[in-house]
Amino acid sequence: MTPRRVVVVGYGMAGARFADEVRRRDPGGERVALTVVGAEPHPAYNRVLLSAVLAGSIPASLVGLHGPEWAAETGVDLRVGVSVESVDRVGRTVSLSDGSTVEYDSLVLATGSCAWVPPVDGLVAENGSLAPDVATFRDLDDCTAIIDRVRPGAPITVLGGGLLGLEAARGLLGRGCLVTVVHPVGHLMERQLDPAAGGVLAKTLAGLGIDIRLGRSAAQHVSGDGLKLDDGSHVPAELVVVAAGTRAEVGVAESIGLSVRGGIVVDDLLRTSDPRIHAIGDCAAHPGTVAGLVQPAWDQAVVLADLLTGTNPAARYRATPPVTRLKARGIDLAALGETHAEDAEVITLHDPTRDRYAKLVLREDRVAGAIVLGFPDAAAAITEFFDTGAPAPTDRLALLLGRANPGGAQSGTPDRLPDDALVCRCNTVTKARLVQAWRDGATDVPALVAATRATTGCGTCTDTTRAVADWLATTSPEGP
């Protein structure tokens, strides 16, 4: 059998995960001959952890998704530091910037997204590059450039009060910078939070030492001075970090005439308007899927690997319910599902004195969405209800306070955790999968991580994974 030639354009989180999933199903390369092309010179890395790198809590060397021998060990033709020049859809070839040409039977676009720089006078130089004291916060090179340019006590302004902007702000604060966040909307993280939750979050950040300017836009950037805002006020800044949003990277798709509406339009088989070309991750536009989150990209990688290896021809991608966590030291915030619903059962607990807020949205007695800030036990319980679809308890307040769990099973101890409970949501790792990996020989935390990828997403499951490992080391549980 001649292997199917699959070319992946993009060696970020989506492209790397897809390659891993293909090789998991086809370790010998008998079904798929895989070529991966990446424009960045680095091996694939976990962008979710960039805020931790910026904060200095982990070194950049630890965010890689693959080791140096990954390509050789898996038989993947990996080409980094190379971009796509053109695609011939008729001849099914991809021409690369190094002068080479790769033939394909299926082409997978995993080109991700790029930082959006708002049209503010002075942010961009005449030659089209960023001004000398302006940086975006999107990739590893951005992160390295920011770290090289900041120093304790320096005034830094972050443009954007969304998820990425706040993570950047918290990281810079951890390096001793004087941080100001400028956000054009009246409350922070408006895509995920309601005004009340945004207000509590702003108060929490202000208490940590971050200056929050809401409902204000940058009017002009003056190099060496800072920003002038639209209300005439001035914000000093030795460096302006732009985290004002992203745009799907669709240049290749547009150049070859694929359907693009915000992103590359795909169906449930993740096919573009050309059925031989697929798209996954931030560059893909699928109905009902929120862009910019890791979980959809990895769910899509699983489905597409099933399809292109022939492992499961019935696999379909049906969208991923959004779950967002703010990865900022000292703040425990989760937002999931519907958070702005008005035609559902809604219960809120607002405790601004203690910087806590919880909102629960239910439909037909099931958790349809939630905002949980400052209630870590409640966040874990509510997320489990959301994942499993279990009926919510009649005592809604107990759930908001973290005192109720599906079936009363999850009590924070691994022995009472259900087998199908998600330990690592980013990688869909259940307790049962960790137990099986342990029984297969992965008998410490690093081995469990290597076998299952638990903890390699947002990192919030690290403590639970370690607790499961400790429990397994002292017991002999039956396999799932």
C-alpha positions, 0 to 999 in steps of 0.5 A, a space after each residue: 500500500 502506497 502511503 497517502 502524502 499529507 502536507 501540513 502547512 504550519 508547525 504550531 500547536 495545531 499542526 504539531 498536535 495533528 502530526 502527533 495524532 497521525 503518528 499515534 494511529 500510524 506509527 510506522 508511516 504505512 498509511 501516511 507519509 507526513 511532511 510538516 512545514 513551519 515558518 518559524 525557526 523553532 520547533 513547535 512550542 506551547 503558546 499557552 505557556 508564553 505568559 509564564 515565560 514572560 513572568 519568568 516562572 518557567 524558562 523558554 526551553 521548557 515550552 517545546 512540544 517536541 524534542 530535537 529527535 522527534 522528526 527522525 524518530 517518527 519519520 516526519 519530513 520536518 522543514 522549519 524556517 521555511 514558508 509557502 510561496 505558492 500552491 498548485 491545486 491542479 498539480 497538487 504541489 506546494 512550492 516553498 521558500 527554500 526552492 523545494 517543491 512538495 507533492 500532496 494528496 491532502 493538504 492541511 492548513 494550520 497557519 494559525 493567527 497573527 497579532 492585530 495592531 490597531 491603527 494608532 498613529 505612531 505604533 508602526 514606522 514608515 517602513 511598515 515595521 513596529 516602532 522601536 518601543 512597540 512589541 506584539 505578544 503572540 509568539 516566542 520571538 515576541 516573548 523573548 524581545 519583550 523580556 530583553 527590553 523590560 527592566 524592574 521599575 520601567 513603565 510598560 503599557 499593555 494595549 488590550 484588556 482581553 485574555 492575552 493582554 491581562 496575561 501579559 500584564 500580570 507577567 510583566 508585573 511579576 518582573 517588577 514593571 509598572 504596568 498600565 492596561 488600556 482597554 477600549 471597552 467598559 469592562 475587561 475580557 468582555 467576550 467572556 465576562 459580564 460587566 460585574 465579573 469584569 469589575 471584580 477582575 479589574 479591582 483584583 488586578 488593581 490590588 496587585 498594582 496594575 493601573 487599569 484604564 477602561 473605556 479608553 483608546 490610544 490616540 497616538 504613540 510617541 516613541 520615548 514618551 508613551 501613549 496619548 489616549 482619546 480623552 487627552 490623558 497621557 500614559 508614560 511607557 518605555 515599551 508598549 505591548 500590543 495584545 489587542 486581538 488576533 486575525 486568522 492567518 489566511 494569506 495562503 488560502 486567499 492566494 489559491 481562492 479558498 473560501 474565507 470569511 474571517 477564517 478559512 471556511 471548513 465543514 464537519 470533515 474540516 474540508 475547505 472549499 477544495 475537498 483535498 485541502 483541510 484547515 484546523 486551528 486558529 486559521 479555520 472558521 467552523 460554525 459554533 467554534 470560538 477562535 483563539 482557544 487551544 481546545 478546538 484546535 486539538 479536537 480538530 487535530 484528533 478528528 482530522 487524524 482519524 479521517 486521513 489515516 482511515 482509522 475512523 471514517 465516521 469522525 466528524 468535528 461538531 464544535 468545541 464548547 468554550 472554556 477559558 482560564 486566565 493564566 495569571 498568578 494570584 487570580 483564579 478565573 474560569 469562564 465556560 459556555 454561555 456567559 451572557 445568556 438572558 433567557 436561561 436560569 441564571 444564579 449569581 453570587 457577587 462578593 466584591 469585598 473579597 474579590 469574588 464573583 460567580 455566575 451559573 447559567 442553566 438550561 433544562 437543569 444542565 450547566 450551560 455556562 458559568 463565570 467563576 472568579 475567586 472560587 477555585 473549588 466551585 470552578 472545578 465542580 462546575 466545569 465537571 458538570 459542564 463536561 459531563 452534562 450531569 443534572 445540576 443539584 437543586 441546591 444551586 448555591 452549594 454548587 456556586 460555593 464548590 460544595 456539590 459535585 456530579 454524583 457526589 463523586 469528586 471530592 478532590 481526592 483521586 480515589 473518589 474521582 470518577 474514571 471518566 472525570 477529565 483531569 486535563 481538559 486541554 488534552 482530554 485526559 481522563 483519570 482512566 487514561 492516567 491509570 492505564 498509562 501507569 499500568 503500561 509503565 508510566 510510573 512517575 509524573 514525567 512519564 505520565 506527561 509523556 504518555 498522555 500529554 496531561 499538564 502540557 496545555 494550560 498547566 492548571 491540572 498539574 497538581 491534580 495529575 501529581 495527586 493521581 500519580 501519588 495515589 497510584 504509587 501507593 495503591 493498586 487500583 483496578 484498571 478502567 
